[in-house]
């Protein structure tokens, strides 16, 4: 049992830094904003499993509420902005799961904080989006409240109302280091290797929470009941 527990993969939910943090930044896209005509769909049931994809030109304005710009900034939809050093380290170490890597033109940075700061350095940013992975949320061993019972065994989409911890179904993960899991496409999940990578390089503006400890419950619904025998 001890050996099995030691080799069980660990996963973490990736979020941007907290509001009011040193790296608190918002993104505003600049016209023209082009998107795909249709959202991605499940190959089995045809249901929508994602948001419209942002297309070039990738032009943004940044609103800085903290003190400096970080390596990871939440964009619109599933898009994220990562710094050049993040991108180079990610590729050099052979991590997987991010798509895109298109250069972003930062037209302006509006500093919203009144706190004194050093002269602002604006990194080169690239737009990326985590892939839709094969890893699937376990249909039994989770504390996730959904709006309905999933009917598609592929996407497992059911609409999530509250999360009080979850795990992935054994055997579904195919090794991606960062991905959106089946059954919970609105969240970004990363591997332990990705967590170690972030800490080793000192990459900023990211919060990593073990999936079994992750809580999101805006309406205070509480955790889903545990399965009965």
C-alpha positions in Angstrom: 0.0 0.0 0.0 2.8 2.4 0.9 4.5 1.8 -2.5 1.3 2.3 -4.4 0.6 5.6 -2.6 4.2 6.8 -3.3 3.8 6.3 -7.1 0.2 7.7 -7.4 0.5 10.9 -9.6 -0.3 14.1 -7.8 -2.2 17.0 -9.5 -2.7 20.6 -8.8 -5.1 23.3 -9.9 -3.4 26.3 -11.5 -4.8 29.8 -10.9 -3.4 33.3 -11.2 -2.1 35.1 -8.2 -4.7 36.6 -5.8 -6.3 40.0 -6.2 -4.2 42.6 -4.5 -1.0 40.6 -4.9 2.3 42.0 -6.0 1.6 40.8 -9.6 -2.1 41.6 -9.8 -2.8 42.4 -13.5 -5.8 42.5 -15.8 -5.8 42.1 -19.6 -7.9 44.0 -22.1 -7.8 42.9 -25.7 -7.6 45.6 -28.4 -9.7 45.7 -31.5 -9.9 44.1 -33.9 -10.6 40.9 -31.8 -11.0 38.0 -34.1 -12.3 34.6 -32.9 -13.2 31.2 -34.3 -16.7 30.9 -35.8 -17.5 27.9 -33.6 -16.5 26.7 -30.1 -14.8 23.3 -29.8 -17.2 20.4 -29.5 -17.0 16.9 -28.1 -16.2 14.4 -30.9 -18.7 11.9 -29.4 -21.8 13.9 -28.3 -21.3 17.2 -30.2 -21.7 19.3 -27.1 -19.8 22.5 -26.6 -16.7 21.8 -24.4 -14.9 25.2 -24.7 -14.9 28.8 -25.5 -14.3 30.6 -28.8 -10.6 30.8 -29.7 -8.8 34.1 -29.9 -7.2 34.7 -33.3 -4.5 37.1 -34.4 -3.7 40.0 -34.2 -2.8 39.4 -30.5 -2.8 43.0 -29.1 -3.5 43.9 -25.5 -3.4 46.6 -22.9 -2.5 45.7 -19.4 -3.9 47.1 -16.1 -1.4 46.7 -13.3 -2.9 46.8 -9.8 0.1 45.3 -8.1 3.8 46.4 -8.2 5.2 44.5 -11.2 4.3 42.3 -14.1 4.5 38.5 -13.5 5.3 35.5 -15.7 1.7 34.4 -15.9 -1.4 36.6 -16.6 -4.9 35.4 -17.1 -6.3 36.5 -20.5 -9.8 36.2 -22.0 -11.5 32.8 -22.2 -9.0 30.0 -21.9 -6.1 32.1 -23.1 -3.1 32.9 -20.8 -0.2 35.2 -21.3 3.2 33.9 -20.3 6.6 35.6 -20.2 9.4 34.9 -22.6 11.4 33.3 -19.8 8.5 31.0 -18.9 8.2 30.0 -22.5 11.9 29.3 -23.0 12.2 27.2 -19.8 9.0 25.3 -20.6 10.3 24.3 -24.0 13.9 23.6 -22.9 12.7 21.1 -20.2 10.3 19.4 -22.6 7.1 20.0 -20.7 3.8 19.3 -22.5 0.2 20.6 -22.7 0.5 24.2 -23.8 -0.5 25.2 -27.3 -0.1 28.5 -29.2 3.1 30.4 -28.1 2.1 33.4 -30.3 3.8 36.7 -29.6 1.6 39.4 -28.0 1.9 43.1 -28.7 1.5 45.0 -25.4 0.3 48.5 -26.5 0.1 50.1 -23.1 0.4 49.3 -19.4 -1.9 51.4 -17.1 -0.6 51.4 -13.6 -3.6 51.5 -11.2 -1.8 51.2 -7.9 -0.8 54.3 -6.0 2.0 52.5 -4.2 5.5 53.7 -5.1 7.4 51.3 -7.4 10.6 50.9 -9.3 10.6 51.7 -13.1 8.4 49.2 -14.7 9.9 46.4 -16.8 7.5 44.9 -19.4 8.5 41.3 -20.4 7.8 39.9 -23.9 4.6 38.0 -23.6 3.2 35.0 -25.6 -0.4 33.8 -25.7 -0.9 30.1 -24.9 -3.9 27.9 -24.0 -3.8 24.6 -22.1 -4.9 21.6 -24.1 -8.0 19.5 -23.5 -6.4 16.5 -21.9 -7.4 12.9 -21.6 -7.4 13.0 -17.8 -10.9 12.8 -16.5 -12.5 13.7 -13.2 -13.4 10.6 -11.2 -17.2 10.2 -11.4 -17.3 8.8 -7.9 -14.4 10.0 -5.8 -15.0 13.8 -5.9 -16.9 16.5 -4.0 -18.1 18.3 -7.1 -21.7 19.6 -7.4 -22.9 19.5 -11.0 -26.2 20.7 -12.6 -26.9 17.3 -14.1 -25.6 13.8 -14.3 -23.0 13.5 -17.1 -24.3 11.4 -20.0 -21.4 11.5 -22.4 -18.5 9.1 -21.4 -16.1 11.2 -23.5 -16.5 14.8 -22.4 -18.4 14.1 -19.1 -19.7 17.7 -19.3 -22.4 18.5 -16.8 -21.9 22.1 -15.7 -20.1 22.7 -12.4 -21.8 24.7 -9.6 -19.3 24.0 -6.7 -16.0 22.2 -6.1 -14.8 20.9 -2.8 -11.9 18.7 -3.9 -11.6 16.2 -6.8 -9.3 13.5 -8.1 -8.7 12.1 -11.6 -9.9 8.7 -12.6 -6.9 6.3 -12.5 -5.7 5.4 -16.0 -7.1 8.4 -17.8 -4.2 10.8 -17.6 -1.8 10.5 -20.5 1.1 12.5 -19.2 0.3 16.1 -20.1 2.0 18.6 -17.7 -0.8 21.1 -18.0 -4.3 20.5 -19.3 -8.0 20.9 -18.9 -9.6 17.7 -17.6 -12.6 16.0 -19.0 -15.6 16.7 -16.8 -14.1 20.0 -15.6 -12.9 21.9 -18.7 -13.1 25.2 -17.0 -10.2 24.5 -14.7 -6.4 24.1 -15.4 -4.8 21.1 -13.9 -1.0 20.5 -13.8 1.3 17.7 -13.0 3.7 17.5 -10.1 6.5 18.0 -12.6 5.0 21.3 -13.6 4.7 22.4 -10.0 8.4 21.5 -9.5 9.3 23.5 -12.7 7.5 26.6 -11.4 9.2 26.5 -8.0 12.6 25.8 -9.5 12.5 28.7 -11.9 10.8 31.1 -9.5 8.0 31.8 -11.9 5.6 34.4 -10.6 1.8 35.1 -10.3 0.7 31.4 -10.1 -1.1 29.6 -7.3 -1.0 25.8 -7.2 -3.5 23.9 -5.0 -3.6 20.1 -4.7 -6.8 19.0 -6.5 -8.2 17.2 -3.5 -7.9 20.5 -1.5 -9.2 22.9 -4.2 -12.4 24.7 -3.3 -14.6 26.9 -5.5 -18.1 27.5 -4.2 -19.4 31.0 -5.1 -23.0 30.2 -4.0 -21.9 28.4 -0.8 -23.6 25.2 -1.8 -21.3 23.0 0.1 -19.6 19.8 -1.1 -21.5 17.1 -3.0 -22.5 14.2 -0.8 -20.1 11.2 -0.6 -21.3 8.1 -2.4 -23.2 5.6 -0.2 -22.4 1.9 -0.1 
